[in-house]
Amino acid sequence: MSEATSEVDRFLALVAAAQGRDIRLTSIQAGLLVAAELGIAHDSRAFARLLGIAHSLVLRELNVLAEREGVLQIVKRDTRTMRVHYALPPRDET
């Protein structure tokens, strides 16, 4: 098995685990969270390009996540390109 395949398998396993922890998450939403956690993608266009899915789908799912308190933060919106930069909220380490 190639290294790229094992990375893809790892990503998909983490997406499935995220969905197992929160059944409200779609695959794209869980993927956005995992990508942010792993540092794979921090903006909507990069995520869409990496996964080969439509940017409009990513934007829709990103906005749904941003509406849920404490799940994901919108850092910046570029109105010209429609790119949305996002981050996970800071974790409480108490």
N, C-alpha and C positions, 0 to 999 in steps of 0.2 A: 504494500500500500504506500502510495506516495505521501509526502509531507503535506501537500496541498489537500489531498483527500482527507487526511486525518484532521486537518484544521477545519474543513467543511463539516465533517462528522461531529467534531467537538462543538462547533457553533450551533449546529442543528440540535444536538443533545442539550445544550444550554437553553436554547429557545423552548424546547419541549419541557424542560425543568421549570422555566419561568411560567409557562402556561399551566403546569401542574400546581404551582403555588398560587396562581390567580387565574381562575377559569374564565374571567371576563376578558383576558387578553387574547387578541387575534394573533395569528402567526407573525404578521408584520409588526404589530405593537411589541410583542415579545422580542422580535428581532432588533427593533430600534433600541430597546433597553439593553439587550446583550451587547449590541455593537457599541453603545456608549460606555458600558462597563469595561469592555475589552479594549477600548480605544480604537476600534476599527473605523468608525464613522461618527462624526459629531454634527453633521448637517444632512439635510434631507436629500440633496442632489447626490452627494457621495454615497449615501446608503442606497438610493435607487439605482445608481450606476453599478455599484458592487454586486447587488443582487439581481440586476437585470429586470427591474420592475418599473412601472410607470411612476414618474415623480408625483403625479396627481394623487395616486393611491397612497403614497408615502405621506404626502401632506395631509390628507384626510385622516389617516391613522395617527399621525403626530399631533394633530389638533385635538383629537379625542383624548389622547393620553395627557395632553397639557391641561385639559379641563378637569382631570382627576387630581385632586389635591395631593401633593407630595410624591407624585410618581415621576414627573419629568418637568424640567424647566425650559421654556423658550428663552434663549440667550439673546438672539438677534434675528431680525427678519430683513431680507433684502428684497424690496418691492420690485426692483427691476428684473431680477432673475427668479424671484419667488423662492429662493433658497432660505431655509429656516435652520438656524443653528440651535442646537439643543444640548442639554447636559442633565445628568442625574442630580437630584438635590443632594446637598451635603448630608452625610450620615451622622447621626448622633453617636458619639463615642463615649457615652457616659456609662 
